[in-house]
Amino acid sequence: MLTAKAENTPIEHLEKVRHGKTRKVSPKMLEKINKEFVDGFDFLKKFKKAVSIYGSARLNLQGNIYGEATKLGNKLSRAGFTVMTGGGPGIMEAANKGAFEAGGRSVGINIRLPNEQRTNQYVKESESFSFFFTRKVMLEYASQVYVFFPGGFGTLDEFFEMVTLIQTKKIRRIPIVLIGVDYWGGLLDWIMQIVLQKNHAIDEKDLDLFHLVDTADEAYAYIKKLPEHLFN
């Protein structure tokens, strides 16, 4: 039987399950996981025309990446798009800031962490999650377009998972835009030369699952040309 402390800290208990310290998952935890999915999908139903913007939570990236993310969030918001982010600092904050300053819908899909407030000040509407995996599913189903600025392992993880879901037809084809030739170029060269040409681990058509641009203006122009039926 779980102690009261374990039941009150489901994340800690789930870590014990993952590390083999216990094999028991309480009904309360399963109920909490299910509730996060139900509440999350219910929250997302409100947003009919949305773009999700991913990127580093850090502010020390080279170049004016923060400014570019702010510009894109602003332009998309003025064009009637809801701007979705993970709700945290860095690129997420920048995109929310752009939408906020444009007077549009600025949304955060947040994670609850001990002793830390993850929601940036420019988020107008938000839903919070205790589990990273429930939040991740919400981020993957939140929008009709996905934009990836430079970022770390979390950003790369989300990018590769989105591409995999589309490649395996687990979700419908969703436009994916990568911003920053200097940042993404080396990775895309490796995918083409090593993954595709040398090892044949993907098909050539899989390279069409994403679109590389260098600036917020280029990303905005690409998104504005997308067919309207994607947002119905």
C-alpha positions as CSV (number, residue, x, y, z in Angstrom):
1,M,0.0,0.0,0.0
2,L,1.3,3.5,-0.9
3,T,2.1,5.9,1.8
4,A,0.2,9.3,1.9
5,K,3.4,11.0,0.8
6,A,3.8,8.8,-2.2
7,E,0.2,9.3,-3.2
8,N,0.6,13.1,-2.9
9,T,3.7,13.1,-5.0
10,P,2.8,11.1,-8.1
11,I,5.9,12.1,-10.1
12,E,8.2,10.8,-7.4
13,H,6.3,7.5,-7.3
14,L,6.3,7.1,-11.1
15,E,10.1,7.5,-10.9
16,K,10.2,4.6,-8.5
17,V,8.2,2.5,-10.9
18,R,10.6,3.4,-13.8
19,H,13.7,2.5,-11.7
20,G,12.2,-0.8,-10.6
21,K,11.9,0.1,-6.9
22,T,8.2,-0.7,-7.0
23,R,5.9,-2.4,-9.5
24,K,2.7,-1.0,-8.1
25,V,0.9,2.0,-9.6
26,S,-2.0,3.2,-7.5
27,P,-5.5,3.8,-8.9
28,K,-5.1,7.4,-7.8
29,M,-2.1,7.9,-10.0
30,L,-3.9,6.3,-13.0
31,E,-6.9,8.6,-12.3
32,K,-4.5,11.6,-12.2
33,I,-2.9,10.7,-15.5
34,N,-6.3,10.2,-17.2
35,K,-7.5,13.5,-15.8
36,E,-4.5,15.3,-17.3
37,F,-5.3,13.8,-20.7
38,V,-9.0,14.7,-20.5
39,D,-8.4,18.2,-19.2
40,G,-5.6,18.8,-21.7
41,F,-7.6,17.8,-24.8
42,D,-10.6,19.8,-23.5
43,F,-8.4,22.8,-23.2
44,L,-7.0,22.5,-26.7
45,K,-10.5,22.3,-28.3
46,K,-10.8,26.1,-27.8
47,F,-8.1,26.9,-30.4
48,K,-9.1,26.4,-34.0
49,K,-6.2,28.1,-35.8
50,A,-2.9,27.6,-33.9
51,V,0.9,27.5,-34.4
52,S,3.1,25.8,-31.9
53,I,6.6,27.4,-31.4
54,Y,9.4,25.4,-29.8
55,G,12.9,26.4,-28.8
56,S,15.5,26.7,-26.1
57,A,14.5,27.8,-22.6
58,R,17.9,29.6,-22.4
59,L,18.6,33.2,-23.3
60,N,22.2,32.8,-24.2
61,L,21.8,31.6,-27.8
62,Q,23.9,33.3,-30.4
63,G,22.3,35.9,-32.7
64,N,19.0,37.6,-32.4
65,I,17.0,34.4,-32.0
66,Y,14.8,35.8,-29.2
67,G,14.0,38.8,-31.4
68,E,13.1,36.6,-34.3
69,A,10.8,34.5,-32.2
70,T,9.1,37.6,-30.9
71,K,8.7,38.9,-34.4
72,L,7.2,35.6,-35.6
73,G,4.8,35.4,-32.6
74,N,3.7,39.0,-33.3
75,K,3.1,38.5,-37.0
76,L,1.3,35.2,-36.6
77,S,-0.9,36.7,-33.9
78,R,-1.9,39.6,-36.1
79,A,-2.8,37.2,-38.9
80,G,-5.3,35.5,-36.6
81,F,-3.2,32.5,-35.3
82,T,-3.2,31.4,-31.7
83,V,0.5,31.2,-30.6
84,M,1.2,28.1,-28.5
85,T,4.4,27.4,-26.6
86,G,5.5,25.3,-23.6
87,G,5.0,28.4,-21.6
88,G,8.5,28.7,-20.2
89,P,11.4,31.2,-20.6
90,G,13.7,31.7,-23.6
91,I,12.2,31.2,-27.1
92,M,8.9,30.2,-25.6
93,E,8.7,33.5,-23.7
94,A,9.7,35.4,-26.9
95,A,7.0,33.9,-29.0
96,N,4.4,34.5,-26.3
97,K,5.6,38.1,-25.9
98,G,5.1,38.7,-29.6
99,A,1.5,37.4,-29.5
100,F,0.8,39.3,-26.2
101,E,2.1,42.6,-27.7
102,A,-0.1,42.0,-30.7
103,G,-3.1,41.6,-28.5
104,G,-3.7,38.0,-29.7
105,R,-4.1,34.6,-28.1
106,S,-0.9,33.7,-26.2
107,V,-1.1,30.2,-24.8
108,G,1.2,28.1,-22.6
109,I,1.2,24.4,-22.1
110,N,3.1,24.2,-18.8
111,I,4.8,21.7,-16.6
112,R,4.5,21.9,-12.8
113,L,7.9,21.7,-11.1
114,P,8.8,21.8,-7.4
115,N,9.9,25.3,-6.2
116,E,9.8,26.8,-9.7
117,Q,7.4,28.8,-11.7
118,R,7.6,27.8,-15.3
119,T,4.9,30.1,-16.8
120,N,6.3,33.3,-18.5
121,Q,4.6,36.6,-18.0
122,Y,3.2,36.8,-21.5
123,V,1.0,33.8,-21.4
124,K,-2.7,34.7,-21.3
125,E,-4.2,31.2,-21.3
126,S,-2.6,28.1,-19.9
127,E,-3.0,24.5,-18.8
128,S,-0.5,22.9,-16.5
129,F,0.6,19.3,-16.2
130,S,2.4,17.2,-13.5
131,F,3.7,14.6,-16.0
132,F,6.1,15.4,-18.8
133,F,4.6,12.7,-21.0
134,T,1.0,14.0,-20.8
135,R,2.2,17.5,-21.5
136,K,4.3,16.2,-24.4
137,V,1.2,14.6,-26.0
138,M,-0.7,17.9,-25.6
139,L,2.1,19.8,-27.3
140,E,2.1,17.4,-30.2
141,Y,-1.6,17.7,-30.8
142,A,-2.0,21.4,-30.0
143,S,-1.7,23.1,-33.5
144,Q,-1.9,22.8,-37.2
145,V,1.7,24.1,-37.8
146,Y,4.9,23.5,-35.8
147,V,7.9,25.8,-35.7
148,F,11.2,24.9,-34.3
149,F,13.8,27.5,-33.3
150,P,17.2,26.4,-32.1
151,G,17.1,24.5,-28.8
152,G,18.5,21.7,-26.8
153,F,17.6,18.1,-26.2
154,G,14.0,18.9,-25.4
155,T,13.5,20.8,-28.7
156,L,15.3,18.0,-30.7
157,D,13.2,15.4,-28.9
158,E,10.0,17.1,-29.9
159,F,11.2,17.6,-33.5
160,F,12.1,14.0,-34.0
161,E,8.9,12.7,-32.3
162,M,6.7,14.9,-34.5
163,V,8.5,13.8,-37.7
164,T,8.2,10.1,-36.5
165,L,4.5,10.4,-35.8
166,I,3.9,11.9,-39.3
167,Q,6.3,9.4,-41.0
168,T,4.5,6.4,-39.4
169,K,1.1,8.0,-40.1
170,K,0.1,8.1,-36.4
171,I,-1.0,11.6,-37.0
172,R,-1.9,13.5,-40.1
173,R,0.6,15.4,-42.2
174,I,1.4,18.6,-40.3
175,P,3.7,21.4,-41.7
176,I,7.0,21.6,-39.7
177,V,9.2,24.6,-40.1
178,L,12.8,24.8,-38.8
179,I,14.2,28.3,-38.3
180,G,18.0,28.9,-38.5
181,V,20.2,27.5,-41.3
182,D,23.4,27.7,-39.3
183,Y,21.8,25.8,-36.4
184,W,19.9,23.1,-38.3
185,G,22.0,22.8,-41.4
186,G,24.6,20.4,-39.9
187,L,21.9,18.1,-38.5
188,L,20.1,18.0,-41.8
189,D,23.3,17.3,-43.7
190,W,23.9,14.3,-41.3
191,I,20.4,13.1,-41.8
192,M,20.8,13.2,-45.6
193,Q,24.4,11.9,-45.9
194,I,24.5,9.3,-43.1
195,V,21.0,8.3,-42.3
196,L,19.6,8.3,-45.8
197,Q,22.4,7.9,-48.3
198,K,24.9,5.8,-46.4
199,N,22.6,3.7,-44.2
200,H,19.2,3.9,-46.0
201,A,17.5,4.2,-42.6
202,I,14.8,6.5,-44.0
203,D,13.2,7.1,-47.4
204,E,14.1,10.2,-49.5
205,K,10.5,11.4,-49.3
206,D,11.0,11.7,-45.5
207,L,13.2,14.7,-46.1
208,D,10.0,16.5,-47.2
209,L,8.4,16.3,-43.8
210,F,10.1,19.5,-42.7
211,H,10.9,22.9,-44.3
212,L,14.1,24.9,-43.4
213,V,14.1,28.7,-43.4
214,D,16.5,31.2,-41.9
215,T,14.3,34.0,-40.6
216,A,11.0,34.8,-39.0
217,D,9.9,36.6,-42.1
218,E,10.6,33.5,-44.2
219,A,8.7,31.3,-41.8
220,Y,5.7,33.6,-41.8
221,A,5.6,33.8,-45.6
222,Y,5.7,29.9,-45.7
223,I,2.9,29.6,-43.2
224,K,0.7,32.2,-44.8
225,K,0.9,30.2,-48.1
226,L,-0.4,27.0,-46.5
227,P,-3.8,25.9,-47.7
228,E,-6.7,27.1,-45.6
229,H,-8.2,23.6,-45.2
230,L,-5.4,22.8,-42.8
231,F,-7.1,25.0,-40.2
232,N,-10.6,23.8,-40.6
